[in-house]
Amino acid sequence: MSLSVTLITHNEGANIVDCLKSVAFADEWVVVDSGSTDNTRELAESLGARVVRSDGWPGFGPQKNKALALATGDWVLSLDADERVSPELAARIQAVVAGQGGAALGFELSRLSRFCGQWMHHGDWYPDRVLRLFRRDSGRFTDDQVHERVVVDGPTARLQGHLLHETMPSLDDAIDKMNRYSRGRAIDKVRGGKRGGLGAALSHGVWAFLRSYVMRRGFLDGKLGFVLAMYIAEGTYYRYLKMGILSGQLGHSIEPS
């Protein structure tokens, strides 16, 4: 049995080396790059990855399916460039590929994220379980613009060990990502028949804060636990507000491009 690692990239020169080195045990590395202007492609190729350039941006789900279509391994591990596989998780993945995963055709990984320099062990971000390891012939990504997920045709299980997520090193990075992701998620929701607006934005934003900070004990992460809960609430607020704009309920409608 063999393992393919797939990634999609855009200007990930600062991350791609550590990411690929954490999965050096794989049999194949496939990188689909959408117009990087830094040294992402050169660095990936220097580490043995097969790099394919992709014009345009169809969204995260379709782009990851492009990478999946290029993989040849029996198993596929899909990563983002700012993620690293911990040694414990690496051992578990290798055991699965060696045939010790039982009947499961896909596996959830527990992602531990760093926010503004601090690992966040509580709140909405932990445990952030994502299905990323799966049999190539049994799984594919949804076509969502953002927050895409893997759908597996068969039983799934969960692996021990952390997928380390080096995300949002500064508040500026976080705010920029919030703007891009809230729009993409709003487009997905409206296309799925959902509607937003000011009332929904306010109510869902308040609920998101209470869920993350109180119910899921984000306060245990100290000051940044509060900041993260506010960040999640604000992202939720803007997502529902943009849904209202996209559907024409707030001002002039705009095209969900």
Phi, psi and chi 1 to 4 in degrees:
 res  aa     phi    psi   chi1   chi2   chi3   chi4
   1 MET       -  145.8  -55.8  -68.3  -81.7      -
   2 SER  -127.1  161.4   56.1      -      -      -
   3 LEU  -125.2  127.8  172.9   66.9      -      -
   4 SER  -106.6  135.4  -63.8      -      -      -
   5 VAL  -104.2  129.1  171.3      -      -      -
   6 THR  -118.4  140.9   61.8      -      -      -
   7 LEU  -140.2  151.4  -62.3   94.8      -      -
   8 ILE  -116.3  141.2   62.7  172.0      -      -
   9 THR  -138.1  156.5   57.7      -      -      -
  10 HIS  -156.7  110.3  175.5   71.1      -      -
  11 ASN    52.8   57.2  -70.9  -17.1      -      -
  12 GLU  -111.8   31.1  -67.5  -72.5   -3.8      -
  13 GLY   -57.9  -30.0      -      -      -      -
  14 ALA   -77.6  -15.1      -      -      -      -
  15 ASN  -117.0  -28.2  -72.2  -46.2      -      -
  16 ILE   -62.9  -34.9 -169.3   69.6      -      -
  17 VAL   -66.1  -50.9  170.8      -      -      -
  18 ASP   -62.4  -36.7  -73.2  -18.1      -      -
  19 CYS   -62.5  -53.4  177.3      -      -      -
  20 LEU   -66.8  -35.6  -71.1  176.4      -      -
  21 LYS   -64.2  -30.5  -77.2 -174.6  175.1 -179.8
  22 SER   -71.6  -14.7   75.8      -      -      -
  23 VAL  -122.7   37.0  -74.3      -      -      -
  24 ALA   -63.2  -17.3      -      -      -      -
  25 PHE   -76.9   -9.5   56.1   86.4      -      -
  26 ALA   -70.9  163.2      -      -      -      -
  27 ASP   -89.8  -20.1  -58.6  -73.7      -      -
  28 GLU  -155.8  144.1  175.8 -175.0   55.4      -
  29 TRP  -128.5  121.6  -52.5  -93.1      -      -
  30 VAL  -116.2  122.9  176.7      -      -      -
  31 VAL  -119.9  121.5  175.7      -      -      -
  32 VAL  -103.9  114.6  173.3      -      -      -
  33 ASP  -108.9  130.7 -176.4   78.0      -      -
  34 SER  -105.3   77.0   57.5      -      -      -
  35 GLY    71.8   37.7      -      -      -      -
  36 SER   -60.8  139.4  -72.7      -      -      -
  37 THR  -106.9    1.8   56.3      -      -      -
  38 ASP  -103.2 -153.6   63.9    0.1      -      -
  39 ASN   -99.4   24.6   59.2  -12.5      -      -
  40 THR   -55.1  -51.3  -62.8      -      -      -
  41 ARG   -64.3  -43.4  -67.7 -169.2  -63.2  -88.5
  42 GLU   -63.7  -41.0  -67.9   78.1    8.7      -
  43 LEU   -65.7  -42.8  -71.6  171.7      -      -
  44 ALA   -63.1  -43.3      -      -      -      -
  45 GLU   -65.2  -35.2  -71.8  173.2  -17.9      -
  46 SER   -65.6  -22.3   72.5      -      -      -
  47 LEU   -97.0    7.6  -67.9  173.1      -      -
  48 GLY    97.0    5.8      -      -      -      -
  49 ALA   -78.0  148.7      -      -      -      -
  50 ARG   -87.1  118.6  176.0 -171.6  177.1 -169.2
  51 VAL  -110.2  128.4  179.3      -      -      -
  52 VAL  -122.0  127.2  176.5      -      -      -
  53 ARG   -82.9  139.3  -60.1 -179.1   67.0  166.6
  54 SER  -128.6  124.6  175.8      -      -      -
  55 ASP   -83.7  145.8  -64.2  -33.1      -      -
  56 GLY    76.8  177.2      -      -      -      -
  57 TRP  -138.3  102.5  175.2 -112.4      -      -
  58 PRO   -84.4   -7.0   32.1  -35.4      -      -
  59 GLY   113.8  163.5      -      -      -      -
  60 PHE   -64.0  -46.4  -77.4   93.0      -      -
  61 GLY   -60.4  -56.0      -      -      -      -
  62 PRO   -59.3  -36.9  -27.2   36.4      -      -
  63 GLN   -66.9  -39.6 -168.9   80.2  -27.3      -
  64 LYS   -69.7  -30.2  -72.1 -170.1  174.9 -178.1
  65 ASN   -68.8  -30.0  -82.1  -35.1      -      -
  66 LYS   -61.9  -45.7  -76.0 -175.1 -179.2 -178.9
  67 ALA   -64.5  -40.8      -      -      -      -
  68 LEU   -60.5  -39.9  175.9   59.0      -      -
  69 ALA   -64.9  -21.7      -      -      -      -
  70 LEU   -89.7  -13.4  -64.1  168.8      -      -
  71 ALA   -73.7  149.0      -      -      -      -
  72 THR  -121.8   -6.8   62.0      -      -      -
  73 GLY   -71.7  160.7      -      -      -      -
  74 ASP   -68.3  -37.3  -58.0  -68.2      -      -
  75 TRP  -114.4  150.3  -72.7   88.0      -      -
  76 VAL  -125.8  132.3  172.1      -      -      -
  77 LEU  -114.4  113.3  173.5   64.0      -      -
  78 SER   -95.1  126.4  174.6      -      -      -
  79 LEU  -126.2  156.6  -65.0  177.1      -      -
  80 ASP   -95.7  154.4  -66.1  -24.6      -      -
  81 ALA   -63.2  -25.0      -      -      -      -
  82 ASP   -91.6   16.6   59.7   -2.0      -      -
  83 GLU  -110.0  148.8  -65.8  172.1  -20.2      -
  84 ARG  -133.7  141.9  -67.9   92.6  175.3   86.8
  85 VAL   -88.4  122.1  172.6      -      -      -
  86 SER   -69.4  157.9   67.5      -      -      -
  87 PRO   -56.0  -41.3  -28.1   36.5      -      -
  88 GLU   -62.1  -45.2 -179.5 -174.2    4.8      -
  89 LEU   -66.3  -37.4  179.9   58.1      -      -
  90 ALA   -58.5  -42.9      -      -      -      -
  91 ALA   -63.8  -39.2      -      -      -      -
  92 ARG   -67.1  -40.9  -59.9  -74.4 -178.2  174.7
  93 ILE   -63.8  -44.3  -68.0  171.1      -      -
  94 GLN   -63.3  -33.8  -69.4  175.8   81.3      -
  95 ALA   -66.0  -40.7      -      -      -      -
  96 VAL   -62.0  -47.8  168.1      -      -      -
  97 VAL   -62.8  -30.2  175.9      -      -      -
  98 ALA   -78.1   -1.2      -      -      -      -
  99 GLY   102.5   14.1      -      -      -      -
 100 GLN  -103.8   22.7  -58.7  172.7   31.6      -
 101 GLY   -98.3    6.5      -      -      -      -
 102 GLY    70.2 -144.9      -      -      -      -
 103 ALA   -89.0   -4.7      -      -      -      -
 104 ALA   -66.6  139.3      -      -      -      -
 105 LEU  -104.0   -5.5  -60.9  179.1      -      -
 106 GLY  -153.0  154.1      -      -      -      -
 107 PHE  -135.2  134.8  -71.4   87.8      -      -
 108 GLU   -83.0  141.7  -72.9 -175.5  -17.5      -
 109 LEU  -114.8  145.5  -45.9 -179.8      -      -
 110 SER   -91.9  115.6  -64.8      -      -      -
 111 ARG   -95.4  129.2 -172.2  162.7   59.8  172.9
 112 LEU  -110.1  118.7  176.5   63.1      -      -
 113 SER  -107.9  147.0  -62.8      -      -      -
 114 ARG  -104.3  124.6 -161.9 -161.6  -56.2 -101.2
 115 PHE  -117.5  117.4  175.9   71.9      -      -
 116 CYS    51.7   40.1  -65.0      -      -      -
 117 GLY    92.1   -1.8      -      -      -      -
 118 GLN  -122.9  134.5  176.2  177.7  -42.9      -
 119 TRP   -71.2  130.2  -66.0  110.6      -      -
 120 MET  -103.1  111.3  -51.2  -55.1  -71.6      -
 121 HIS   -99.9    3.4  -68.6  -85.5      -      -
 122 HIS  -142.1 -173.5  -53.7   89.1      -      -
 123 GLY    74.2 -162.5      -      -      -      -
 124 ASP   -66.2  -21.0  -88.1   10.0      -      -
 125 TRP   -89.8   -4.2  -83.7   16.6      -      -
 126 TYR  -150.0  135.3 -170.9   81.6      -      -
 127 PRO   -77.2  126.1   28.5  -31.9      -      -
 128 ASP   -95.1   93.2  179.3   18.3      -      -
 129 ARG   -88.6  125.7  -63.7 -168.3  174.5  100.9
 130 VAL  -129.9  134.7  -72.2      -      -      -
 131 LEU   -85.3  110.0 -158.8  159.4      -      -
 132 ARG  -127.7  -17.3  -65.8  -68.1 -168.8   79.6
 133 LEU  -109.9  123.8  177.7   66.3      -      -
 134 PHE  -158.2  159.4   55.6   95.1      -      -
 135 ARG   -68.8  132.6  -75.0  -67.2  -62.9  -98.7
 136 ARG   -59.4  -35.9 -179.6  171.3   56.5   85.5
 137 ASP   -85.5    4.9   55.8    1.5      -      -
 138 SER  -124.1   -0.3  -60.6      -      -      -
 139 GLY  -140.6  157.5      -      -      -      -
 140 ARG  -156.5  165.0   70.3  177.9  -56.8  -82.6
 141 PHE   -89.5  147.7  -72.9   90.9      -      -
 142 THR   -68.2  163.6   59.9      -      -      -
 143 ASP   -92.0   24.1  -72.1  -33.3      -      -
 144 ASP   -66.7  146.8  -64.1  -53.8      -      -
 145 GLN   -62.9  -44.7  -70.4  -81.4  -51.6      -
 146 VAL  -137.8  167.8  -62.4      -      -      -
 147 HIS    53.1   39.2  -67.9  167.7      -      -
 148 GLU   -63.1  157.7   72.1  -67.2  -20.3      -
 149 ARG  -141.1  159.5   58.2 -170.3  177.7   87.3
 150 VAL   -88.8  131.9  176.6      -      -      -
 151 VAL  -107.4  123.1  177.8      -      -      -
 152 VAL  -112.7  133.1  171.7      -      -      -
 153 ASP   -89.6   76.4 -176.1   18.4      -      -
 154 GLY   154.5 -176.4      -      -      -      -
 155 PRO   -70.5  150.2   25.1  -33.5      -      -
 156 THR  -127.7  162.0   62.3      -      -      -
 157 ALA  -143.2 -170.9      -      -      -      -
 158 ARG  -130.8  140.1 -173.5  175.2  -61.6  156.8
 159 LEU  -104.2  146.5  -72.5 -174.6      -      -
 160 GLN   -80.3  160.0  -66.9 -177.9  -12.9      -
 161 GLY   101.3  157.5      -      -      -      -
 162 HIS  -104.0  139.0  -76.0  131.6      -      -
 163 LEU   -93.2  111.1  178.7   62.2      -      -
 164 LEU   -84.5  126.9  -56.6  174.9      -      -
 165 HIS  -114.3  106.0 -168.7 -159.5      -      -
 166 GLU   -89.7   73.0  -65.6  -81.0   -0.4      -
 167 THR  -106.8  151.9 -173.9      -      -      -
 168 MET    48.4   69.1  -54.6 -179.6 -163.7      -
 169 PRO   -65.6  -21.1   21.4  -32.2      -      -
 170 SER  -137.4  164.8   70.9      -      -      -
 171 LEU   -66.5  -32.2 -162.1   55.3      -      -
 172 ASP   -60.9  -43.7  -74.9  -21.4      -      -
 173 ASP   -60.9  -42.0  -63.7  -48.2      -      -
 174 ALA   -63.7  -44.0      -      -      -      -
 175 ILE   -67.2  -39.8  -67.8  171.4      -      -
 176 ASP   -62.2  -43.8  176.7   64.9      -      -
 177 LYS   -66.5  -37.0 -168.8  169.6 -175.2  178.0
 178 MET   -59.0  -43.7  177.0 -158.2  -60.0      -
 179 ASN   -64.3  -44.8 -173.3   45.5      -      -
 180 ARG   -68.2  -43.6  -68.6 -176.4  -72.9  109.7
 181 TYR   -74.6  -34.5  -84.2   48.4      -      -
 182 SER   -65.4  -35.5   61.9      -      -      -
 183 ARG   -68.5  -47.0  176.6  178.6  171.7   81.1
 184 GLY   -61.3  -41.5      -      -      -      -
 185 ARG   -68.1  -36.4 -168.0   59.6  176.1  155.2
 186 ALA   -62.6  -40.5      -      -      -      -
 187 ILE   -61.7  -45.3  -69.5  170.8      -      -
 188 ASP   -59.8  -44.0  -72.6  -26.3      -      -
 189 LYS   -65.5  -45.0  -69.6  -76.5 -169.8  179.3
 190 VAL   -65.9  -41.1  170.0      -      -      -
 191 ARG   -62.3  -27.7  -74.2  176.1  174.4  170.0
 192 GLY   -86.2    6.4      -      -      -      -
 193 GLY    93.0    5.4      -      -      -      -
 194 LYS   -85.6  156.8  -57.0  -65.9 -175.3 -179.8
 195 ARG  -130.4  148.1  -66.1  -67.4 -179.8  -93.7
 196 GLY  -121.7 -157.9      -      -      -      -
 197 GLY   151.1  178.9      -      -      -      -
 198 LEU   -63.9  -45.6 -178.9   57.8      -      -
 199 GLY   -61.1  -45.7      -      -      -      -
 200 ALA   -65.0  -37.2      -      -      -      -
 201 ALA   -62.8  -44.6      -      -      -      -
 202 LEU   -66.8  -48.6  -70.2  168.9      -      -
 203 SER   -66.9  -43.3   60.6      -      -      -
 204 HIS   -70.6  -33.5  -77.4  -85.0      -      -
 205 GLY   -64.8  -44.6      -      -      -      -
 206 VAL   -62.9  -43.9  170.0      -      -      -
 207 TRP   -63.1  -40.1  165.7 -114.8      -      -
 208 ALA   -61.2  -39.9      -      -      -      -
 209 PHE   -65.1  -48.6  174.7   81.6      -      -
 210 LEU   -62.2  -40.1  -66.8  174.7      -      -
 211 ARG   -62.9  -47.2 -178.9 -169.3   61.9 -138.9
 212 SER   -73.9  -45.2 -179.2      -      -      -
 213 TYR   -84.5  -36.0 -168.1   66.3      -      -
 214 VAL  -102.1  -61.2  179.4      -      -      -
 215 MET   -65.6  -38.7  -63.4 -179.0   64.7      -
 216 ARG  -101.5   16.2  -64.3 -178.9  178.3  170.6
 217 ARG    57.9   41.9  -58.5 -173.1  -59.1  170.4
 218 GLY   -62.6  -21.9      -      -      -      -
 219 PHE   -62.3  -21.2   58.8   86.9      -      -
 220 LEU   -71.4  -12.7  -67.8  176.9      -      -
 221 ASP   -90.8   13.2  -77.5  -39.5      -      -
 222 GLY    72.9 -150.1      -      -      -      -
 223 LYS   -59.7  -40.9  -67.1  179.3 -179.9  178.5
 224 LEU   -71.5  -20.2  -82.4  179.9      -      -
 225 GLY   -64.3  -39.3      -      -      -      -
 226 PHE   -68.4  -44.7  178.2   83.3      -      -
 227 VAL   -59.7  -43.1  173.7      -      -      -
 228 LEU   -66.0  -40.6  179.3   58.6      -      -
 229 ALA   -62.6  -40.5      -      -      -      -
 230 MET   -65.0  -39.5  -73.0  -65.9  -65.1      -
 231 TYR   -61.5  -45.2  172.4   80.2      -      -
 232 ILE   -63.7  -41.6  -68.4  169.6      -      -
 233 ALA   -63.8  -42.6      -      -      -      -
 234 GLU   -66.4  -41.4 -170.1  174.4   -1.1      -
 235 GLY   -61.7  -39.2      -      -      -      -
 236 THR   -65.1  -44.1  -57.2      -      -      -
 237 TYR   -57.1  -49.1  169.2   81.3      -      -
 238 TYR   -69.3  -31.8  -78.2  118.7      -      -
 239 ARG   -61.9  -47.6  179.2  170.2   73.5 -113.8
 240 TYR   -71.5  -30.9  -81.4   89.6      -      -
 241 LEU   -66.8  -43.8 -157.8   61.1      -      -
 242 LYS   -67.4  -31.7  -69.7  176.3 -177.8 -178.6
 243 MET   -61.2  -39.8  -73.3  166.5   60.6      -
 244 GLY   -65.2  -39.0      -      -      -      -
 245 ILE   -68.0  -44.7  -65.2  172.2      -      -
 246 LEU   -60.9  -35.9  -74.1  166.5      -      -
 247 SER   -89.5    3.9   59.1      -      -      -
 248 GLY    80.2   10.7      -      -      -      -
 249 GLN   -82.7  -19.2  -64.7 -179.1   17.1      -
 250 LEU  -127.6  104.5  -69.2  172.8      -      -
 251 GLY    70.9 -154.2      -      -      -      -
 252 HIS   -81.0  138.6  -61.6  -68.7      -      -
 253 SER   -70.5  152.8   62.2      -      -      -
 254 ILE  -126.3  155.8   57.1  178.7      -      -
 255 GLU   -74.9  131.9  -70.7  -62.5  -39.5      -
 256 PRO   -77.7   67.2   30.0  -34.1      -      -
 257 SER   -82.9      -   58.0      -      -      -
